């Protein structure tokens, strides 16, 4: 049996620590948000939902040619949970027969299509209610949530995102070691370190 798993990319934040829209920072010749979308599209996930907020009007042109559904979260200031609710709401309106959903962040550039596929394959093998990522002594996203948890995802509040739900079901879920998810881009120094890592690995990048 092949399960149908959607994917939500959270990209609604104001990036206050970065001082500019981090979703539009250049990475490997394209913006971070476009990179995240292309990674998602290359995975087994379908459909792909992108949740925008603070910089929606600036970011939307980046996504125009891509086969994704864009949701504008007018309540983005309430925190990450509001974006999860907006993404799940769109999924439920247009794809009522999904078996689960992966929640991911636009600013985890080392997460690959293979990682998303690993989450899906692990779900197909175990059917655990949550398949989450472990990195840097924390457990979080990208994570796959069974459709049994959609009602609880719709009830999340605050800026903790899905972490509280992951902790609630950690004993009955499955945790995968995903060190690539440890790299997220919140500050100018984070971005500088990302570009330096790419340079050391011999990749082209734009400043």
C-alpha positions, 0 to 999 in steps of 0.5 A: 500500500502506498500512502499519500503524504502532503508537505507543508513548508513554513515560511511566514516569519518576519526574520527579525534576527536576520534583519531582512527576508531570509526566505529570499537569501541566495543559496546555490543560485536561487532563493532559500524559499525556491530551494526549499520548494524544489527539494519538496517537489523532488520528493515523494510528497504531494501536494506541496503547501507553502505558508507565507506571512510577513513578506508574502507579497515579496516572496510570491513571485518566486513561487509563481512557476512552481506546482505548489499551493500558496497560503497566506497566513494573516495571523503569522504574528501569533507564531508558528502554530498559526502557520501550521493551522493555515497549512493543514486547513488548506490541505483538508479543503483540497485533499481530504484523503491524505494519510499524513503530512510532513511539516518542514521549514524554509530555512533548513537548506541541507534537508534533501528530498531523500530525507523527506522520502525517508520519513515517508518510507518509515511511515509506510513501514511502521505507521507510527503517528509521528516520524520526527527528526533528531539533531543537536539534542533536540527532536523536531521538524521535518516531521511526518504526522499521521492524519489521526493527528490533524485535529490536534495540529489544528489546535496548536497555539503559540510559537512552539510549532509542533514540538509540543505534539512531538513530545506528547507522542514521542514514546509511540512515535519514531525518531530518526537521526537527521543531522542535516536538519540542525542547520537553520538560518536565523541570523546573518552569522548563520547565513555566513556559516552556510555560505562558508560550508558551501565554499569549502565543499566546492559549490558555487554560491552568491553573496 
